[in-house]
């Protein structure tokens, strides 16, 4: 019987997992970092990168999660957190408090970030817009 209370050792190298698209957000690509399996679903860690130019972004939403951080490793992204526009650049770390309504609406072509969320099977819920969102940049 598998002991699901013990966190396992995990070591993922860049070639270990392929980039995948997500049915919900095909403008991003995702790479599993092995944490979901190692923690038996308590936490997910994944790389996220731009796959195409922003057209409409993520839309207003919130997550049902206990913990959520975004660590920008390359490029930049612009988020709306409630009515606050926030530029997140390479090296920045954002803790998205549980339930915060947000919208990722613009990003650079080289945008890449690490996303860590608990639990791994967190839900995303569409939300009404609390304010207008600026237009995204156009990639040349």
C-alpha positions in Angstrom: 0.0 0.0 0.0 1.3 3.4 -0.9 2.0 5.8 2.0 0.4 9.1 0.9 1.4 10.9 4.1 5.1 10.9 3.2 6.5 13.4 0.8 8.7 11.7 -1.8 12.1 12.8 -3.1 11.8 14.4 -6.6 14.4 15.6 -9.1 13.2 16.8 -12.4 15.6 17.9 -15.2 14.5 20.1 -18.1 14.2 17.2 -20.5 12.3 15.0 -18.1 8.9 16.4 -19.0 7.6 18.0 -22.2 5.8 21.4 -22.5 2.1 20.9 -22.7 -0.8 23.1 -23.6 -3.8 23.5 -21.4 -7.3 23.3 -22.8 -8.3 26.4 -20.8 -5.3 28.6 -21.7 -3.7 27.6 -25.0 -1.7 30.9 -25.0 0.5 29.4 -22.3 2.6 26.2 -22.1 3.1 24.3 -18.9 5.8 22.0 -17.6 5.3 19.7 -14.6 8.1 19.9 -12.0 7.2 16.6 -10.3 6.0 18.2 -7.1 2.4 17.1 -7.4 3.4 13.4 -7.5 6.0 13.8 -4.8 3.4 15.4 -2.4 0.5 13.2 -3.4 -1.4 16.2 -4.7 -0.9 18.5 -1.7 1.1 21.0 -3.9 1.7 21.5 -7.6 4.8 23.3 -9.0 5.0 24.1 -12.7 6.8 26.3 -15.2 4.5 28.4 -17.3 5.6 30.3 -20.4 4.1 32.4 -23.2 2.9 30.4 -26.2 1.4 33.2 -28.3 0.7 37.0 -28.1 -1.9 38.1 -25.5 -5.3 38.7 -27.0 -7.7 38.7 -24.1 -5.6 37.2 -21.3 -6.9 35.0 -18.6 -10.1 36.8 -17.9 -11.2 37.7 -14.3 -11.0 34.8 -12.0 -10.1 33.5 -8.6 -8.6 30.2 -7.4 -9.9 27.9 -4.6 -6.4 27.3 -3.1 -4.8 27.6 0.3 -1.5 28.9 -1.1 -0.4 30.3 -4.5 2.8 32.0 -5.5 4.1 33.2 -8.9 7.9 33.6 -9.3 8.7 35.4 -12.6 11.9 33.9 -14.0 12.0 35.6 -17.4 10.3 38.6 -19.0 7.3 40.3 -17.4 3.6 40.0 -17.0 0.9 42.6 -16.1 -1.8 41.5 -13.7 -4.9 43.2 -12.3 -5.4 42.3 -8.6 -8.8 43.7 -7.9 -8.5 47.3 -9.2 -4.7 47.4 -8.9 -2.5 47.0 -12.0 0.7 45.2 -11.1 3.8 44.7 -13.2 5.6 41.5 -12.3 9.1 41.4 -13.7 11.9 38.7 -13.7 13.0 38.1 -10.2 9.7 39.2 -8.6 7.6 36.9 -6.4 3.9 37.4 -5.9 1.9 35.7 -3.2 -1.7 35.6 -4.4 -3.8 35.4 -1.2 -6.6 32.9 -1.2 -9.6 34.0 -3.2 -8.1 37.2 -4.7 -9.8 38.2 -7.9 -7.2 38.7 -10.6 -6.6 38.9 -14.4 -3.3 38.3 -16.2 -3.8 40.6 -19.2 -0.4 41.3 -20.8 3.0 39.7 -21.0 6.3 39.7 -22.9 7.1 37.1 -25.6 9.8 35.6 -23.3 7.6 35.5 -20.2 8.2 32.4 -18.0 7.3 31.9 -14.4 7.2 29.2 -11.7 3.8 28.7 -10.2 3.4 26.8 -6.9 -0.1 26.1 -5.6 -1.6 24.0 -2.9 -3.6 21.9 -3.2 -2.6 20.6 -6.7 -6.2 20.2 -7.8 -7.1 23.8 -7.1 -10.2 25.1 -8.9 -10.4 28.3 -11.1 -13.6 30.2 -10.9 -14.6 32.9 -13.4 -15.5 36.2 -11.7 -17.3 39.4 -12.8 -15.0 42.3 -13.7 -14.5 44.7 -10.8 -13.0 47.3 -13.3 -11.8 47.8 -16.8 -8.6 46.2 -18.0 -5.9 48.0 -20.1 -5.3 46.7 -23.6 -2.5 44.2 -24.0 0.6 45.1 -26.0 0.9 43.8 -29.6 3.9 41.6 -30.4 5.7 42.5 -33.6 
